[in-house]
Amino acid sequence: MNFDLSDTQLMIQQTAKKFAESELFPVASTVEDKAQRPLFLANLKKLAELGFMGLNIDSQYGGTEAGTIAFSLAMTEIAKGCASTAVTMSVNNMVAEVIQSIGSEEQKQRYLSKICSGEFSAGAFCLTEAGAGSDPAAMSTKAVKYGDHWIINGTKLYITSAAYAGVFVVWAVTDSSAPKGKGITCFLVDADNPGVSISKEEQKMGQLASATNEVVFTDCKVPATAMLGALNQGFKIAVSELAGGRIGIGSLALGLGEKAIELAIDHVKERQQFGQSIADFQGVQWMLAEAKTDMEAARLLLLKAAFEKEQGRPFGPQASMAKWFATEKANQACYTAQQLFGGQGYLKDSPIERLVRDVRVTSIYEGTSEIQKVIISRDVLNE
């Protein structure tokens, strides 16, 4: 078993680390202000120019062809700089991968280069609805075929990057008479389609620079060629892509947890109490040891899931294990770091305060921790 990274993987990891430290971390708090959206989008464009918006996409479509392990490594480093940028990068890569995986050649040619190059600031997934969150098969958005086109009607919630996405991957019920989850189809919808409207941004606790919106489809007309994959097979697509997305979000959480620990280490070495550095106290040392071990275990779980995916083998349960463990332990690591900072860690001008806000949602989106345990337990019982 070889734990060494390839030259390409190391290069991507180091490039991401350098970009995060020099370009993202210094402005991570600044871009939380909506007035700074142009700066946020400019950094997304720079990421695209580095090849990070299509890490697992074939070069003929403008991708990097670096693989899933490289994607995980890059996500972790980018998240250390800015979680809002990292989540945009994760979803963007998911959109590109689903188009490459099941899209027609026409769809690949039309969309992938725009996604990978940054011509589109982002791509977005329209899956979640008010009554279909952890249970996406319960969606009510419908698509009805009329001749050579489809008409989509419905509302999607909590859509990452909706405000500046160039294309939406949209799930809709196309056969209401089919058993639950069996009559859902996937479509590609351009953001400038007159049948698409974006509601105001949600006011969130964290990851403030990343737009999260409601997306409404009203008599949204798309050509038959907009159908992504086979008719009524959309639920399978959703399940597959969510598994891949969990590697991305787990890696994002890992980056936040690691950054929190790094900041805490620097702080406890400098902070003096009772005539000595607080790093000299055993209680502090144990807190750091536990957090560091948790993050290393999370890293190994994520790399195992990424490796299985890269090899073309089933990876869903591994991705769920990695996502659940990494996000829960990253939350804990950020709170540990905040505790070590004391009152300073509760102030708005402390980067720890932002990390604590940003990490919380990682155990919720791309499938809650509870849903991950459902998936894992099903696999265990069916072995």
C-alpha positions as CSV (number, residue, x, y, z in Angstrom):
1,M,0.0,0.0,0.0
2,N,1.5,3.3,-1.2
3,F,0.5,6.5,0.6
4,D,2.8,8.7,-1.5
5,L,1.1,11.2,-3.7
6,S,1.9,11.4,-7.4
7,D,3.8,14.3,-8.8
8,T,0.6,15.7,-10.3
9,Q,-1.3,15.3,-7.1
10,L,1.5,17.0,-5.1
11,M,1.7,19.9,-7.7
12,I,-2.1,20.5,-7.5
13,Q,-2.0,20.3,-3.7
14,Q,0.8,22.8,-3.5
15,T,-0.7,25.1,-6.1
16,A,-4.0,25.1,-4.1
17,K,-2.2,25.8,-0.9
18,K,-0.3,28.7,-2.3
19,F,-3.4,30.2,-3.9
20,A,-5.4,29.8,-0.7
21,E,-2.7,31.5,1.4
22,S,-2.0,34.3,-0.9
23,E,-5.3,35.1,-2.6
24,L,-8.2,33.6,-0.5
25,F,-7.4,33.7,3.2
26,P,-6.5,37.4,3.3
27,V,-9.9,38.4,1.9
28,A,-12.1,35.6,3.3
29,S,-13.8,37.9,5.7
30,T,-13.9,40.8,3.2
31,V,-15.9,38.8,0.6
32,E,-18.6,38.1,3.2
33,D,-19.9,41.6,2.3
34,K,-22.2,41.3,-0.7
35,A,-20.7,44.5,-2.0
36,Q,-17.5,42.5,-2.5
37,R,-19.1,40.0,-4.8
38,P,-16.9,41.1,-7.8
39,L,-13.8,40.1,-5.8
40,F,-15.3,36.8,-4.9
41,L,-16.2,36.1,-8.6
42,A,-12.7,37.2,-9.7
43,N,-11.1,34.6,-7.4
44,L,-13.4,32.0,-8.9
45,K,-12.1,33.0,-12.3
46,K,-8.6,32.6,-11.1
47,L,-9.4,29.1,-9.8
48,A,-10.7,28.2,-13.3
49,E,-7.5,29.5,-14.9
50,L,-5.6,27.2,-12.5
51,G,-7.6,24.3,-13.8
52,F,-9.5,23.7,-10.5
53,M,-13.1,24.0,-11.9
54,G,-12.8,20.8,-13.9
55,L,-10.2,18.7,-12.0
56,N,-11.7,15.3,-13.1
57,I,-12.8,16.5,-16.6
58,D,-11.1,15.3,-19.9
59,S,-8.7,17.7,-21.4
60,Q,-10.6,17.7,-24.7
61,Y,-13.4,19.6,-22.9
62,G,-11.0,22.0,-21.1
63,G,-10.5,19.9,-17.9
64,T,-7.4,19.0,-16.0
65,E,-7.8,15.2,-15.9
66,A,-6.2,15.1,-12.5
67,G,-8.6,12.7,-10.8
68,T,-10.7,12.5,-7.7
69,I,-7.8,12.3,-5.2
70,A,-6.3,15.5,-6.6
71,F,-9.8,17.1,-6.3
72,S,-10.0,16.1,-2.6
73,L,-6.5,17.5,-1.9
74,A,-7.3,20.7,-3.7
75,M,-10.6,21.1,-1.9
76,T,-9.0,20.8,1.5
77,E,-6.4,23.5,0.7
78,I,-8.9,25.9,-0.9
79,A,-11.2,25.5,2.1
80,K,-8.4,26.6,4.4
81,G,-8.4,29.9,2.5
82,C,-12.2,30.4,2.0
83,A,-15.0,28.0,2.6
84,S,-17.4,30.0,0.3
85,T,-15.0,29.6,-2.6
86,A,-14.4,25.9,-1.8
87,V,-18.1,25.1,-1.8
88,T,-18.6,26.8,-5.2
89,M,-15.6,24.9,-6.5
90,S,-17.1,21.6,-5.2
91,V,-20.5,22.1,-6.8
92,N,-19.0,23.4,-10.0
93,N,-16.9,20.2,-10.3
94,M,-20.0,18.1,-9.6
95,V,-21.9,19.8,-12.4
96,A,-19.1,19.3,-14.8
97,E,-18.7,15.6,-13.9
98,V,-22.4,14.8,-14.3
99,I,-22.4,16.3,-17.7
100,Q,-19.3,14.4,-18.7
101,S,-20.6,11.2,-17.3
102,I,-24.0,11.1,-18.9
103,G,-24.3,14.0,-21.2
104,S,-24.5,13.8,-25.0
105,E,-21.5,14.9,-27.0
106,E,-23.5,18.1,-27.9
107,Q,-24.0,18.9,-24.3
108,K,-20.4,18.2,-23.4
109,Q,-19.2,20.5,-26.2
110,R,-21.7,23.2,-25.3
111,Y,-21.2,23.4,-21.5
112,L,-18.0,21.8,-20.2
113,S,-15.5,24.3,-21.7
114,K,-17.5,27.2,-20.3
115,I,-17.7,25.6,-16.8
116,C,-14.0,24.6,-16.7
117,S,-12.6,27.9,-18.2
118,G,-14.6,30.2,-15.9
119,E,-16.7,31.6,-18.7
120,F,-19.5,30.5,-16.4
121,S,-18.7,31.7,-12.9
122,A,-20.3,28.5,-11.7
123,G,-22.7,25.7,-12.4
124,A,-25.5,24.8,-10.0
125,F,-27.6,21.8,-8.9
126,C,-31.3,22.2,-8.6
127,L,-32.4,19.2,-6.5
128,T,-33.7,20.3,-3.1
129,E,-37.3,21.4,-2.5
130,A,-39.4,22.5,0.5
131,G,-40.8,19.0,0.8
132,A,-37.8,17.1,-0.7
133,G,-34.6,17.6,1.2
134,S,-33.2,14.4,2.7
135,D,-35.9,12.6,0.6
136,P,-35.3,14.0,-2.9
137,A,-37.6,11.4,-4.5
138,A,-40.5,13.3,-3.0
139,M,-39.9,16.3,-5.3
140,S,-42.9,18.0,-6.9
141,T,-41.3,20.0,-9.7
142,K,-42.7,18.6,-13.0
143,A,-41.6,18.6,-16.6
144,V,-44.2,17.9,-19.3
145,K,-43.3,17.2,-22.9
146,Y,-44.9,19.1,-25.8
147,G,-43.7,18.0,-29.2
148,D,-39.9,18.7,-29.4
149,H,-39.7,20.6,-26.1
150,W,-40.3,20.3,-22.3
151,I,-42.1,22.7,-20.0
152,I,-40.7,22.7,-16.4
153,N,-42.7,24.1,-13.4
154,G,-41.6,24.1,-9.8
155,T,-39.4,25.7,-7.1
156,K,-36.0,24.6,-5.8
157,L,-34.5,25.7,-2.5
158,Y,-31.0,26.4,-1.1
159,I,-29.3,26.4,-4.5
160,T,-25.6,27.1,-4.2
161,S,-24.3,29.7,-6.7
162,A,-27.7,30.3,-8.2
163,A,-27.1,34.1,-8.4
164,Y,-24.2,33.8,-10.8
165,A,-24.5,30.3,-12.3
166,G,-24.4,29.9,-16.0
167,V,-26.2,26.6,-16.2
168,F,-28.5,24.6,-13.8
169,V,-28.8,20.8,-13.6
170,V,-32.5,20.4,-12.8
171,W,-34.4,17.4,-11.6
172,A,-38.2,17.1,-12.3
173,V,-40.9,14.5,-12.3
174,T,-41.7,13.4,-15.8
175,D,-43.9,10.4,-15.0
176,S,-46.3,11.0,-12.0
177,S,-47.7,7.5,-12.3
178,A,-44.4,5.8,-11.7
179,P,-43.4,4.5,-8.3
180,K,-41.7,7.1,-6.1
181,G,-38.2,8.0,-7.4
182,K,-38.8,6.1,-10.7
183,G,-40.3,8.9,-12.8
184,I,-37.7,11.6,-12.4
185,T,-35.6,13.1,-15.2
186,C,-32.6,15.4,-15.3
187,F,-32.4,18.5,-17.5
188,L,-29.8,21.2,-18.4
189,V,-31.3,24.7,-18.2
190,D,-29.4,27.8,-19.1
191,A,-29.5,30.6,-16.5
192,D,-30.7,33.1,-19.1
193,N,-33.8,31.1,-19.9
194,P,-36.8,33.4,-19.5
195,G,-38.6,30.7,-17.5
196,V,-36.0,30.9,-14.7
197,S,-36.2,33.4,-11.9
198,I,-33.8,33.7,-9.0
199,S,-35.2,34.9,-5.6
200,K,-33.2,37.0,-3.1
201,E,-30.3,35.4,-1.4
202,E,-30.8,33.5,1.9
203,Q,-29.4,35.1,5.0
204,K,-27.1,32.4,6.3
205,M,-25.1,31.7,9.4
206,G,-21.9,31.0,7.5
207,Q,-20.2,30.7,4.1
208,L,-21.7,34.1,3.5
209,A,-19.8,34.9,0.2
210,S,-21.4,31.9,-1.5
211,A,-24.9,32.8,-2.8
212,T,-27.8,30.5,-1.8
213,N,-31.1,31.2,-3.5
214,E,-34.5,29.9,-4.3
215,V,-34.9,29.1,-8.0
216,V,-38.3,29.2,-9.6
217,F,-39.2,27.6,-12.9
218,T,-42.3,29.0,-14.4
219,D,-43.4,27.5,-17.8
220,C,-39.7,27.1,-18.4
221,K,-39.4,25.8,-22.0
222,V,-36.3,23.7,-22.9
223,P,-35.6,21.7,-26.0
224,A,-35.8,17.9,-26.0
225,T,-32.0,18.0,-26.3
226,A,-31.8,19.5,-22.8
227,M,-32.6,16.2,-21.2
228,L,-29.5,14.9,-19.4
229,G,-29.3,11.1,-19.5
230,A,-32.2,8.8,-20.0
231,L,-35.8,9.5,-19.5
232,N,-37.0,8.7,-15.9
233,Q,-33.5,7.8,-14.7
234,G,-32.8,11.1,-13.0
235,F,-33.0,9.8,-9.4
236,K,-30.1,7.4,-10.1
237,I,-28.1,10.3,-11.3
238,A,-28.8,12.3,-8.2
239,V,-27.8,9.5,-5.9
240,S,-24.6,8.9,-7.8
241,E,-23.6,12.6,-7.9
242,L,-24.4,13.2,-4.3
243,A,-22.0,10.4,-3.4
244,G,-19.2,12.2,-5.3
245,G,-20.2,15.5,-3.8
246,R,-19.7,14.1,-0.3
247,I,-16.1,13.6,-1.0
248,G,-15.9,17.3,-1.9
249,I,-17.7,18.5,1.2
250,G,-15.9,16.1,3.5
251,S,-12.6,17.5,2.1
252,L,-13.9,21.1,2.6
253,A,-14.7,20.3,6.2
254,L,-11.2,18.8,6.7
255,G,-9.6,22.0,5.4
256,L,-11.6,24.1,7.9
257,G,-10.7,21.8,10.8
258,E,-7.1,21.8,9.9
259,K,-7.0,25.5,9.5
260,A,-8.6,25.9,12.9
261,I,-6.0,23.7,14.5
262,E,-3.1,25.5,12.7
263,L,-4.4,28.9,14.1
264,A,-4.9,27.4,17.5
265,I,-1.3,26.0,17.6
266,D,0.1,29.4,16.8
267,H,-2.1,31.0,19.4
268,V,-1.3,28.7,22.3
269,K,2.4,29.0,21.7
270,E,2.1,32.8,22.0
271,R,-0.5,33.1,24.7
272,Q,0.9,33.5,28.2
273,Q,-1.0,32.6,31.4
274,F,0.3,31.8,34.9
275,G,3.8,32.8,33.8
276,Q,4.1,30.4,30.9
277,S,2.8,29.6,27.4
278,I,-0.5,27.8,27.6
279,A,0.9,25.3,25.1
280,D,2.9,23.9,28.1
281,F,-0.3,22.8,29.9
282,Q,-1.2,19.1,29.4
283,G,-4.9,19.8,29.0
284,V,-4.2,22.1,26.0
285,Q,-1.8,19.5,24.6
286,W,-4.4,16.8,24.8
287,M,-7.1,18.9,23.1
288,L,-4.7,19.5,20.2
289,A,-3.7,15.9,20.0
290,E,-7.3,14.7,19.8
291,A,-8.2,17.2,17.2
292,K,-5.2,16.5,15.1
293,T,-5.8,12.7,15.2
294,D,-9.4,13.2,14.2
295,M,-8.4,15.2,11.2
296,E,-5.8,12.7,10.1
297,A,-8.3,9.9,10.4
298,A,-10.8,12.0,8.3
299,R,-8.1,12.6,5.7
300,L,-7.5,8.8,5.3
301,L,-11.2,8.1,5.0
302,L,-11.6,10.8,2.3
303,L,-8.6,9.6,0.3
304,K,-9.9,6.0,0.5
305,A,-13.3,7.1,-0.9
306,A,-11.6,9.2,-3.5
307,F,-9.3,6.3,-4.5
308,E,-12.3,3.9,-4.9
309,K,-14.1,6.5,-7.1
310,E,-11.0,7.1,-9.2
311,Q,-10.6,3.3,-9.8
312,G,-14.2,3.1,-11.1
313,R,-15.3,1.0,-8.1
314,P,-18.4,1.4,-5.9
315,F,-17.6,4.2,-3.4
316,G,-20.9,5.4,-2.0
317,P,-20.7,3.9,1.5
318,Q,-17.0,5.0,1.7
319,A,-18.0,8.5,0.7
320,S,-20.7,8.6,3.4
321,M,-18.3,7.3,6.1
322,A,-15.8,9.9,5.1
323,K,-18.3,12.8,4.9
324,W,-20.0,11.9,8.2
325,F,-16.7,11.5,10.1
326,A,-14.9,14.5,8.5
327,T,-17.7,17.0,9.0
328,E,-18.5,16.0,12.5
329,K,-14.9,16.0,13.6
330,A,-14.2,19.2,11.8
331,N,-17.0,20.9,13.7
332,Q,-15.5,19.6,16.9
333,A,-12.0,20.8,15.9
334,C,-13.2,24.3,15.1
335,Y,-15.0,24.5,18.5
336,T,-11.8,23.2,20.2
337,A,-9.8,25.9,18.5
338,Q,-12.3,28.5,19.5
339,Q,-12.1,27.3,23.1
340,L,-8.3,27.6,23.0
341,F,-8.6,31.2,21.8
342,G,-10.8,32.0,24.7
343,G,-12.8,35.3,24.4
344,Q,-10.8,36.4,21.4
345,G,-12.2,33.4,19.4
346,Y,-15.7,34.8,19.9
347,L,-14.9,38.2,18.3
348,K,-15.9,39.0,14.7
349,D,-12.4,40.0,13.8
350,S,-11.0,36.6,14.7
351,P,-10.7,34.1,11.8
352,I,-11.8,31.3,14.3
353,E,-15.2,32.9,14.6
354,R,-15.7,32.7,10.8
355,L,-14.4,29.1,10.7
356,V,-16.9,28.1,13.4
357,R,-19.7,29.6,11.3
358,D,-18.5,28.2,8.1
359,V,-18.0,24.6,9.3
360,R,-21.5,24.1,10.8
361,V,-23.3,23.5,7.6
362,T,-20.9,20.8,6.4
363,S,-22.7,18.2,8.5
364,I,-26.0,19.3,6.9
365,Y,-25.7,19.8,3.2
366,E,-24.9,17.1,0.6
367,G,-26.8,14.8,3.0
368,T,-27.0,15.3,6.8
369,S,-24.9,13.2,9.1
370,E,-28.0,11.3,10.0
371,I,-28.6,10.4,6.3
372,Q,-25.0,9.3,6.0
373,K,-25.5,6.9,8.9
374,V,-28.6,5.5,7.2
375,I,-26.6,4.8,4.0
376,I,-23.7,3.3,6.0
377,S,-26.0,1.0,8.1
378,R,-27.8,-0.2,4.9
379,D,-24.4,-1.2,3.5
380,V,-23.3,-2.9,6.7
381,L,-26.6,-4.9,6.9
382,N,-26.5,-5.9,3.3
383,E,-22.8,-7.1,3.2
